[in-house]
Amino acid sequence: MTTKKNSLKIFFNKNKRVIIISVKICIAIALLLFLANYLDFDNIQTSLENANLIYIIIAAILVIPNLFLQYYKWKIVCNSILDEYNRKKIFLSLFYGLTAGTSTPSRLGEYAGRAVVFPDRNFFEIVIATIVDKIFPLLTITFLGAISALVFLRIYYDVTAYIIVALTILILAVFIFIMIMINNRYFWGKIILTKLSKIKFLHKGISKIKIIQHLTLKDSIKISIISFLFYATFIIQFGLLVAAFTNQNDLLTYFWAGSLVMFSNTIVPQISFGELGFREGASVLFLGVMGSSEAAGFNASIFLFMLNLVLPAIIGLLLLIKKSNG
């Protein structure tokens, strides 16, 4: 029995990555099949057949500014924190990260992927820089998504206005506090990092984290603006795709639904491949409550996945193959 357990353990350790990816894919397929059955496949097919191609093309074109914003944000972080100015390396780092992140839980592989082109740099510094790159859009999505969710609860579930206003003020206060702390170099340098670095076993790690102090207020403002534009690009894509599959032009409602979907995917831990199934489920839920086509929400989410995750991942994979062959 012990030998059998050890054999299984060895097999799992050797094939851990493949097993995890396989499980994530199975979960994604199961969720998608459940939703397709719930919505009726005929409704999904009809929505696809009657789609407005103009809206789909515009949404696809928006992938370009979407990727550029991600690149420009990462470039600012690399320039400021890593003192790295090689644009080619920064570009490749971003796409390698996107490829590695697609197939790993919570996109953790993105950290390793971004470090591939910086073999001479400390991996921990790349991780810190990536966290900084991600925290700004995360805060933007959480803040605006939470506000959207409160309005949603007020309109569709008649939650009292007093609770909505109180929670909105609280969320705003927390958001402002976090942004001040991120940009307060004195806070990081003199209060937190200096005190923690006095702890013997933390000293080495803290010395690496101190690179976050290189981020200037000007750069933080730039990254915040870029993060908002990235957020806006996403919800516009989602809104256009829903409009394409409904053949209706209630774009403000669809943008609102896109904000809610993005917020849901951010706060709920994802265990499926590329968040497949969860995003579609959120789209079906919110658009259904709003009185829009659930099938259109399902199709919009699938296309959004293909445009914003699969396409960049394929580009990154091709670049990795080229690197290996070169």
C-alpha positions as CSV (number, residue, x, y, z in Angstrom):
1,M,0.0,0.0,0.0
2,T,2.8,2.4,1.0
3,T,4.7,1.6,-2.3
4,K,1.5,2.3,-4.3
5,K,1.0,5.7,-2.5
6,N,4.6,6.6,-3.1
7,S,4.3,5.7,-6.8
8,L,1.2,7.9,-7.1
9,K,3.0,10.7,-5.4
10,I,6.0,10.4,-7.7
11,F,3.7,10.3,-10.7
12,F,1.8,13.4,-9.6
13,N,5.0,15.3,-8.9
14,K,6.3,14.5,-12.3
15,N,3.1,15.3,-14.1
16,K,1.8,18.0,-11.8
17,R,1.5,20.8,-14.4
18,V,-0.2,18.5,-16.9
19,I,-2.6,17.2,-14.3
20,I,-3.5,20.7,-13.1
21,I,-4.1,22.0,-16.6
22,S,-6.2,18.9,-17.5
23,V,-8.4,19.4,-14.4
24,K,-8.8,23.1,-15.2
25,I,-9.9,22.2,-18.8
26,C,-12.3,19.6,-17.5
27,I,-13.9,22.1,-15.1
28,A,-14.2,24.7,-17.9
29,I,-15.8,22.2,-20.3
30,A,-18.2,21.0,-17.6
31,L,-19.3,24.6,-16.8
32,L,-19.7,25.5,-20.5
33,L,-21.8,22.4,-21.2
34,F,-24.0,23.1,-18.2
35,L,-24.6,26.7,-19.3
36,A,-25.2,25.6,-22.9
37,N,-27.7,23.0,-21.7
38,Y,-29.3,25.6,-19.4
39,L,-29.6,28.2,-22.2
40,D,-30.6,25.7,-25.0
41,F,-28.1,25.3,-27.7
42,D,-30.5,26.4,-30.4
43,N,-30.8,29.9,-28.8
44,I,-27.0,30.1,-28.7
45,Q,-26.8,29.1,-32.4
46,T,-29.5,31.5,-33.4
47,S,-27.7,34.3,-31.6
48,L,-24.5,33.5,-33.5
49,E,-26.1,33.2,-36.9
50,N,-27.9,36.6,-36.5
51,A,-24.9,38.4,-35.1
52,N,-23.9,42.0,-36.2
53,L,-20.5,41.5,-37.8
54,I,-19.7,45.2,-37.6
55,Y,-19.8,45.2,-33.8
56,I,-17.7,42.0,-33.7
57,I,-15.1,43.5,-36.0
58,I,-14.9,46.7,-33.9
59,A,-14.5,44.6,-30.7
60,A,-11.7,42.6,-32.4
61,I,-9.9,45.8,-33.5
62,L,-10.0,47.0,-29.8
63,V,-7.6,44.1,-29.0
64,I,-4.9,46.3,-30.5
65,P,-5.3,49.2,-28.0
66,N,-5.9,46.6,-25.2
67,L,-2.5,45.0,-25.8
68,F,-0.8,48.3,-26.3
69,L,-2.1,49.6,-23.0
70,Q,-0.8,46.4,-21.3
71,Y,2.6,46.9,-23.0
72,Y,2.8,50.6,-22.1
73,K,1.9,50.0,-18.5
74,W,4.5,47.2,-18.2
75,K,7.1,49.4,-19.9
76,I,6.6,52.2,-17.3
77,V,6.9,49.6,-14.5
78,C,10.1,48.2,-16.0
79,N,11.6,51.6,-16.6
80,S,10.8,52.8,-13.1
81,I,11.3,49.8,-10.9
82,L,13.7,47.5,-12.8
83,D,15.6,50.3,-14.6
84,E,15.0,48.2,-17.8
85,Y,14.7,50.2,-21.1
86,N,15.0,47.5,-23.7
87,R,11.7,47.7,-25.5
88,K,12.0,44.4,-27.3
89,K,12.7,42.6,-24.0
90,I,9.8,44.4,-22.3
91,F,7.5,43.4,-25.2
92,L,8.6,39.8,-25.2
93,S,8.3,39.6,-21.4
94,L,4.7,40.7,-21.6
95,F,3.6,38.2,-24.2
96,Y,5.6,35.3,-22.6
97,G,3.8,36.1,-19.4
98,L,0.4,36.2,-21.1
99,T,1.0,32.8,-22.6
100,A,2.3,31.2,-19.3
101,G,-0.5,32.8,-17.3
102,T,-3.4,31.4,-19.4
103,S,-2.9,27.8,-18.3
104,T,-2.0,28.3,-14.6
105,P,-4.3,28.8,-11.6
106,S,-4.9,32.5,-11.0
107,R,-2.4,33.2,-13.8
108,L,0.5,32.6,-11.5
109,G,2.6,31.4,-14.4
110,E,2.6,34.9,-15.7
111,Y,5.3,35.8,-13.1
112,A,7.7,33.2,-14.4
113,G,6.8,33.9,-18.0
114,R,7.7,37.6,-17.7
115,A,11.1,36.7,-16.1
116,V,12.2,34.5,-19.1
117,V,13.8,37.4,-21.0
118,F,15.5,38.7,-17.9
119,P,17.7,35.7,-16.9
120,D,20.4,38.0,-15.3
121,R,17.9,39.7,-13.0
122,N,16.7,38.5,-9.6
123,F,13.5,36.6,-10.1
124,F,12.0,38.1,-6.9
125,E,12.4,41.6,-8.4
126,I,10.5,40.6,-11.5
127,V,7.7,39.2,-9.3
128,I,7.6,42.5,-7.4
129,A,7.5,44.5,-10.6
130,T,4.7,42.2,-12.0
131,I,2.7,42.7,-8.8
132,V,3.0,46.5,-9.1
133,D,1.9,46.2,-12.8
134,K,-1.2,44.2,-11.8
135,I,-2.3,46.0,-8.6
136,F,-3.3,49.2,-10.4
137,P,-5.8,47.5,-12.8
138,L,-6.9,45.3,-9.9
139,L,-7.8,48.3,-7.8
140,T,-9.5,50.0,-10.7
141,I,-11.6,47.0,-11.5
142,T,-12.5,46.4,-7.8
143,F,-13.4,50.0,-7.1
144,L,-15.5,50.6,-10.2
145,G,-16.9,47.1,-10.2
146,A,-18.0,47.4,-6.5
147,I,-19.8,50.7,-7.3
148,S,-21.5,49.0,-10.3
149,A,-22.5,46.1,-8.1
150,L,-24.1,48.4,-5.5
151,V,-26.1,50.2,-8.1
152,F,-27.1,46.8,-9.5
153,L,-28.3,45.7,-6.0
154,R,-30.2,49.0,-5.5
155,I,-32.1,48.8,-8.9
156,Y,-32.8,45.1,-9.2
157,Y,-33.0,43.9,-5.6
158,D,-34.3,47.1,-4.0
159,V,-31.6,47.3,-1.3
160,T,-32.1,50.5,0.7
161,A,-30.3,53.6,-0.5
162,Y,-28.8,54.3,2.9
163,I,-26.9,51.0,2.8
164,I,-25.8,51.7,-0.8
165,V,-24.6,55.2,0.0
166,A,-22.7,54.0,3.2
167,L,-21.0,51.2,1.3
168,T,-20.1,53.5,-1.6
169,I,-18.5,56.0,0.8
170,L,-16.6,53.2,2.5
171,I,-15.4,51.7,-0.8
172,L,-14.3,55.2,-1.9
173,A,-12.4,55.8,1.4
174,V,-10.6,52.4,1.2
175,F,-9.7,53.0,-2.4
176,I,-8.3,56.5,-1.7
177,F,-6.4,55.1,1.3
178,I,-4.8,52.3,-0.7
179,M,-3.8,54.6,-3.5
180,I,-2.2,57.1,-1.0
181,M,-0.3,54.2,0.6
182,I,1.0,52.9,-2.7
183,N,2.3,56.3,-3.7
184,N,3.6,57.3,-0.3
185,R,7.3,56.6,-0.5
186,Y,7.9,57.7,3.0
187,F,5.3,55.2,4.3
188,W,7.0,52.3,2.4
189,G,10.6,53.4,3.0
190,K,10.6,54.7,6.6
191,I,7.6,53.0,8.3
192,I,7.0,49.6,6.8
193,L,10.1,48.4,4.9
194,T,12.7,49.8,7.3
195,K,11.0,48.3,10.4
196,L,10.5,44.9,8.7
197,S,14.1,44.8,7.4
198,K,15.3,44.8,11.1
199,I,13.8,41.3,11.4
200,K,16.7,39.0,10.6
201,F,15.0,36.4,8.5
202,L,13.1,39.1,6.5
203,H,16.1,41.3,5.8
204,K,17.1,39.8,2.5
205,G,13.5,39.7,1.1
206,I,12.8,43.3,2.3
207,S,15.9,44.6,0.6
208,K,14.4,43.3,-2.7
209,I,11.0,44.8,-2.0
210,K,12.5,48.2,-1.6
211,I,12.7,48.6,-5.3
212,I,9.0,49.6,-5.1
213,Q,10.2,52.9,-3.8
214,H,11.6,53.7,-7.3
215,L,8.0,54.1,-8.5
216,T,7.4,57.9,-8.7
217,L,4.1,59.6,-8.2
218,K,4.1,60.7,-11.8
219,D,4.5,57.1,-13.0
220,S,1.8,56.0,-10.6
221,I,-0.6,58.5,-12.1
222,K,0.3,57.3,-15.6
223,I,-0.3,53.7,-14.7
224,S,-3.6,54.6,-13.0
225,I,-4.8,56.3,-16.1
226,I,-3.7,53.4,-18.3
227,S,-5.4,51.0,-16.0
228,F,-8.7,52.9,-16.3
229,L,-8.4,53.0,-20.1
230,F,-7.7,49.2,-20.1
231,Y,-10.8,48.7,-18.0
232,A,-12.8,50.9,-20.3
233,T,-11.6,49.0,-23.4
234,F,-12.6,45.7,-21.9
235,I,-16.2,46.7,-21.0
236,I,-16.6,48.4,-24.4
237,Q,-15.5,45.2,-26.1
238,F,-18.0,43.3,-24.0
239,G,-20.8,45.8,-24.6
240,L,-20.2,45.7,-28.4
241,L,-20.2,41.9,-28.5
242,V,-23.5,41.7,-26.5
243,A,-25.0,44.2,-28.9
244,A,-23.7,42.2,-31.8
245,F,-25.4,39.0,-30.6
246,T,-28.7,40.7,-29.5
247,N,-28.9,43.1,-32.5
248,Q,-29.9,45.7,-30.0
249,N,-28.1,49.0,-29.1
250,D,-28.7,49.2,-25.3
251,L,-24.9,49.8,-25.0
252,L,-24.9,51.5,-21.6
253,T,-26.6,48.5,-20.0
254,Y,-24.2,46.2,-21.7
255,F,-21.2,48.2,-20.5
256,W,-22.6,48.1,-17.0
257,A,-23.0,44.3,-17.3
258,G,-19.4,44.1,-18.5
259,S,-18.2,46.0,-15.4
260,L,-20.1,43.5,-13.2
261,V,-18.6,40.5,-15.1
262,M,-15.1,41.9,-14.8
263,F,-15.6,42.6,-11.1
264,S,-17.0,39.1,-10.5
265,N,-14.0,37.4,-12.2
266,T,-11.7,39.5,-10.1
267,I,-13.1,38.7,-6.7
268,V,-14.0,35.1,-7.2
269,P,-11.0,32.6,-7.2
270,Q,-10.8,30.9,-10.6
271,I,-10.1,27.2,-11.0
272,S,-11.0,26.7,-14.6
273,F,-8.8,27.1,-17.7
274,G,-8.7,30.8,-18.7
275,E,-11.6,31.5,-16.4
276,L,-13.9,29.7,-18.9
277,G,-17.3,29.0,-17.5
278,F,-17.2,31.5,-14.7
279,R,-17.1,34.5,-17.0
280,E,-19.9,33.1,-19.1
281,G,-21.9,32.2,-16.0
282,A,-21.6,35.8,-14.7
283,S,-22.6,37.2,-18.1
284,V,-25.7,35.0,-18.2
285,L,-26.6,35.9,-14.6
286,F,-26.3,39.7,-14.9
287,L,-27.8,40.1,-18.4
288,G,-30.6,37.7,-17.5
289,V,-31.5,39.9,-14.5
290,M,-31.2,43.0,-16.7
291,G,-33.7,41.5,-19.1
292,S,-31.3,41.0,-22.0
293,S,-30.5,37.8,-23.9
294,E,-28.6,35.3,-21.8
295,A,-27.5,33.5,-24.9
296,A,-26.0,36.7,-26.2
297,G,-24.1,37.1,-22.9
298,F,-22.8,33.6,-23.3
299,N,-21.5,34.2,-26.8
300,A,-20.1,37.6,-26.0
301,S,-18.0,36.1,-23.1
302,I,-16.7,33.2,-25.4
303,F,-15.6,35.7,-28.0
304,L,-14.1,38.0,-25.3
305,F,-12.0,35.0,-24.1
306,M,-10.9,34.3,-27.7
307,L,-9.9,37.9,-28.4
308,N,-8.3,38.9,-25.1
309,L,-6.8,35.7,-23.8
310,V,-6.4,33.1,-26.6
311,L,-5.1,35.4,-29.3
312,P,-2.4,37.1,-27.1
313,A,-1.4,33.6,-25.7
314,I,-1.0,32.3,-29.3
315,I,1.2,35.3,-30.2
316,G,3.3,34.7,-27.1
317,L,3.5,31.0,-27.9
318,L,4.7,31.7,-31.4
319,L,7.3,34.1,-30.0
320,L,8.5,31.4,-27.6
321,I,8.8,28.9,-30.4
322,K,10.7,31.3,-32.5
323,K,13.0,31.9,-29.5
324,S,13.6,28.2,-29.0
325,N,14.3,27.6,-32.7
326,G,16.5,30.7,-32.9
